[in-house]
Amino acid sequence: MKLSPLFSAAAARTAAQHSRTMRSIPVPESVLSTTGPPVGVRYFGATEQHPPLRVFYPASSSTIATTKQQRRPPSVGWFSDTGLFPYLQGYVRMSLGREFGLRRFRQQLLWNCIVVPCLRLLSWILPVGRQRLPNVYQNAPVRTRDSSETTLMSSSTTASSQSSSPDQFPLIIFSHGLTGTGQENALLCAAWAQRGYVVANVHHTDGSACFAPLANGTTLPYQHPPPFVHYDPNFRPNQITIRAQQLQQAFDFLTRTTSDSSSNSQDHDQGLSELQRLMDPSQGVLAAGFSYGAATVARALMMPQSPFTAALFLDGWFHIDTSSMVPGGTEFNFPPPAFDHGQTKGALPSHVPTLFLNSQQFANYTKLYKATQLLAECYKSDSNTKQPTNIVILPDTGHQSFCDVVFWLPPWVLNRFLKGALGAAEPIGVYDDIVQRTCAFFHEVVTNPNKKDSGVLETATSAMSNGEEVPTTSKVKSA
């Protein structure tokens, strides 16, 4: 049956309008430049020795060159490593709660016959499943000294760069938040990598992620805590200890010799050895975490022989309180070892420089913010340390301002459904602010910072080191 021209034109207009309606906000050049140095990413699956890792790194400019002999590596999206469906399935299953255990026949039937097919369809419909991170490529060649300039190389110079020794950069190990997977922070990690860092994004397998692929090929769903009426105060501290150990495992894996690797894959070992030539831990091993990941970083700094030389806390979750949920509930600062050590012995032994970057939403929680201030006091640097502890509050922001969700969904969805989680501040300007401030902090604390960054980063670094406001689109309070 042939459709009438009038109907076809109306259908085309409807499809175009739907496409515009579902279009998300593009990533600004100030966050991740399409004309700047490319970024590579390599995925290392879970083993018995380490959790899954997604490693972002400065890539060779030859990555973007396309010749008859060399094809450009595939571009990377937020969910290229696992796909969008497991992420959606994990969040929906987690949201249904502990009671929905899929043990009963009716629940299994509902899940398998209705929920799962709908989620598979949704994973195809949502644009975020197909969105690409700009200028980020899978398994791209590492940046070399001949290709480390910010201007892109022409295809005629790529051959010489392949034989050059790689430039070397500091290492950042990132810990995601509760129910997250690290995929919601992929853009932030890529932005750091473009500015001269190797960034290991850890996908924790302790049960705090909405889903986690395990070494045996199975998937671990989110593990719910005990009900508040029977709450175990050791549940989260035990979980956070496992996560801190996994940050250490990620460091050990990335810095060990290839001969120590348990992998039988030659490609796995070659990819690891190339990354190892790119890293220089002597410049700095920086720990960064968001929310539950920030608490993970605080716990990791207390581990024996911690390798971390600086710490970034993004909107950290440092206080657990169930007393408002049930009478006689428990309440404590979190993670306890960090606070116990600071209260009994003064400053922490490592004297690592730290930056606490907080949302207005979390700063408004009185008990939580008091815990943040107390932890900052525990980390106070001695007079010989160049970079002191800072607490910075981003006004009119929400907890999700630190996540990439602002680039996943169209503006009307953000304004209608996520205004409380993002705050009243303009979300893209806030995200840009976060990138510039975190990079300025990293730039300040590394032993031998790479000075090839843009003028924006140089200005931000100078402003932060002088205790002034970094010139960004949003005003910031310092505490």
Summary of the structure (lengths in Angstrom):
residues: 479
radius of gyration: 22.9
end to end distance: 69.2
largest distance: 81.5
contacts: 1590
relative contact order: 0.12
helix: 43%
strand: 16%
